[in-house]
Amino acid sequence: MTGAVTVEDPDDPRLGDYTALTDVALRRRREPAEGLFMAEGEKVIRRALRAGYPMRSMLLTPRWADTMADLVERATAPVYLVSPALAERVTGYHVHRGALAAMRRTPLPEPAELLATARRLVVLEAVNDHTNVGAVFRCAAALGMDAVLLSPDCADPLYRRSVKVSMGAVFSLPYARLDGWPGGLDTVREAGFRLLALTPEERAEDIATAVPEAPGARVALMLGAEGDGLTPRALAAADARVRIPMAHGIDSLNVAAAAAVACYALTR
């Protein structure tokens, strides 16, 4: 397909993928069920395409038509050109980056596929805030982790907010969902990984001294939800409890900040 098609009716069924993007409950149900996710902004859209995700359609405002001209020219999916006001009416918010793409999901790998080749893992338990999920992926990718494993109740890394905050890192860092929790951690341990549970407990070992020094040692860093942290069941399933030393009476860090510090400690 070459060129963009101008759309002026907010009720045009061709814009159906983009409706009510701010309705979190609706989009969390709809997007996985339809095999759909949203990429927002030029960089994120390009990264999604480079990662091999097929495009269903793209929505552009005129200001971004020239910037995205090469993608429009090569697109095999429809490209819709709309005014900023119409984009806001359809999506429910001001699309300040001026470009959205509806992308098709691809099948997730099985955990065993990632465990076969990885040496450094992040394992997330019940992290259900999309911003935190995206930020953890960005940290993990930037600091050299090999993959992410998610408990069954973790938020969707391909939800629009997660994708945006991660700046597309969710496309470059492979991830999978464990089938059960905490039983799925047995699979990780059986693959040769030492499970390190990050916790603010004072009795936990300093993470700087807890990393195995043997060449080829395999480590999985476990992180829990903001506030509650890892559950007692997850802590009990770990091989060791580790902490980031705090000062000035601060007891812990935001989960994304903690992930950055801990990932650096694991990969330095």
N, C-alpha and C positions, 0 to 999 in steps of 0.2 A: 504494500500500500504506500502511496506517496501523497504527502500533503495532509493538512489537518482539516477537519470538518467543523464549521462553526455551528454551535448549538445555542439557542436563545431561550428555550423553554425549560425551566427548572424541573418540570415533571416529565421530561423526555425520558422514556424507559432506557435509552442508551446510557444514561448517567446513573443507573440503578446501583452500580457498585460503590458509588461515592456518597450515597445518601446517609445522613445522620451519623457522621463519623465521630461525633462527640458523645453518642449514646454508648457508653462503655459496655453495659450489660448486653445490649443488642449486638454490638460488633463482636464481643467475645463469643457469643453463640453462633452468629452467622458466618463469620470468616472461616473458622476451621471446618464448619459443616459444608461450606461451598468450596473449600480448597482455595481460598482467597486471602491475600494480605495486601496492605497498602505500603507503598514506598513514597516518601515525601521529600521533595527537593532534588535538585539536579544530581548532586554527588551520590546520594543514596540510591536514586533510580539507576544511575550508571553502574554502581557497585552490585546492585541486585541482578542486572543484566549480565555483568561479567561473571557473576557466580553461577549463572546458568538458569536462573528463574525465568520462565516464559512470561511475557506480558499479555494481559487480557485487553487492556486499553490504557490510554494516557489522557490526562486532563491538564490543559495548559491555559494560562491567561496570556493575552497578547504580549505582555512585556517579556515573557520567557520563550516566546516562539522562536526568536532568532538564536538564543543561547542553546536551545534544544534542537536546532534545525537538522543536525546530522542524525539524531535519533528519529526525528519525524520522517526523514527521507528513507531511513532503513527499516522503519517499523513495519511489521507484518500484522500488527493489531491496530484497531481504530485509534485515532488521535483526535480528541475533541478540544476545540478552542472555545473558551467561554470568558465572559467578562468577570472581573474580580467580584462584583456584586452577586452575579449568578453563582459563582463558585462558593461564596459564603452562604448563600441561601440553600444550596444543595447539601453542603457538607456540615453546616452548623457552626462554622468558625471562619475567621479570616485566614485564608490560605496565603500567608505572607511570603512563602517560598515560591508560589506561583506555579508549582508543578506537582502533580500527583500521578501515580501509576498504580493501577490494579494489577497485581501479579498473581501467578498461579503457584501454589505450594507444590513442593516436590516431596516424595516420601522421606521420612526421617530414617537415618541408619539405625540398626540395632546396636544396643550398648556394646555387644561383643565385638562389633566391627571397630569401634573406637578404642576399646581396651586392648586390642591386638597390637596397635602401633604407638599408642600414646605413652608418654613418660610422666607428664605433669597434667593433672586434671583439676578442675573445679567442680565440686558437687554442691548443688543448691537444694536446700530443703524449705519448701513452703514459702519461697520468696514470691509474694503475690502482688507486689507493687511493680508496675511495668517500667517505671523510671529506673528503679533499682536493678531490675533484670538487665535493661539495656546498658546501664553504667557498668555493671559487673562484666558483661560480655566485652565491653570496650577495654576495660582494664586487663582482663584475661588475655585478650588478643594482643594488645600492645606489649604486654610483659612476657610473652612467649609461652603461655600455657597451650596445651595441645588440643584440648576439647573440654566440653562442659556436659555434665550429666545432671538431669533434673528429676526431682521427686515428682510423683504423679500430680501433686497439687500446686506446682510452681506455675507462675504466670506464663503466658505465651510469648516467647521471644520475638515472634513475628507480628505481634500487635503493633499498631502504628507508633505508639509512644515509645515502645521498646526499641523498634527499628531506628527511630529518629535520634533517641538519646545515644544509642550505640554507634551512630554515624555509619551504619552498615556493617559493623563488626559481627552482627549476628549472621551475616552471609559468609564471612571468611573463616569463622571458628566453628568447627563441626560440633553438633550437640545431639543428644538423644535423651529419651525419657526412660527411667528405670521402671520396670513393671510393678514392683511392689516396694513398700517402705516400712521399716528399714531393711526388710529382707533382701532387697535388691543390692544392698551394700556388700552382701556376701559374694556376689558376682565380681565386684570390684576387687575385693581382697583376694579372691581365688585367682585373679589375673596377675597377682603379684604386687598390688599396690598397698602401701601403708596409708591408712586412713587417719588424717590429722584433723581434729575437730577444733575450729577456732571459737574460743570462748573468752569472756572477760574474767573468768574465775582466777583468783590470785594464785591458787595452787597449781594452775596449768603451767607448762613449761614455756619458756621464752621461745617463740617460733624461730629465732635466729640460731638456736642450738638444737632444734628438734629435727632438722632436715637431714636425712641419711646422706653420708658423704661417699658411700660406695658408688663407683662408676655404674651408670645404668639403673640406679635405684629409682623406683617408681613410687610417686607420691600423689595422693588425692586430698585436696584441701576442701573440707566441708564447711559451708557457710549457711547460717539460718536467717530467718526473716528479721526485718527491722524491729527492734524492741525486744521481742521474745528470744531471739537467737535460736540456736539449735534446741530441739526438744530433748527431754531426758532419754527417750528411746534412741535418738541419733547419737547422743553423747555416749551412751552405753555401748553402741555398736562400733565406736571408733577405737583405733589402736592407741591413740594418744590424744591428750587435750593440750592445745597450744594457745598462747596469748600474745598480743602485741603490748609491750610494756607502756603504761600510760603515765602522764605527769599532770601536775596542777589540779589534782582531784577529779580529772575526767575519767569516767569508768569505761567508756567504749567509744568506738567510731561508727559513723554511718556504714552500713554494710558494703557500699561501693568503695568507700575510702579504705575500709579494712581489707577488702579484696585486693586493692592496689598494693597496699603495704605487704600483705601476705604473699601475693604472687611474686613480688620483687624478691622477697626473702627466699622463695622456693626456686627461683630461676637465676639468681645472681651468679 
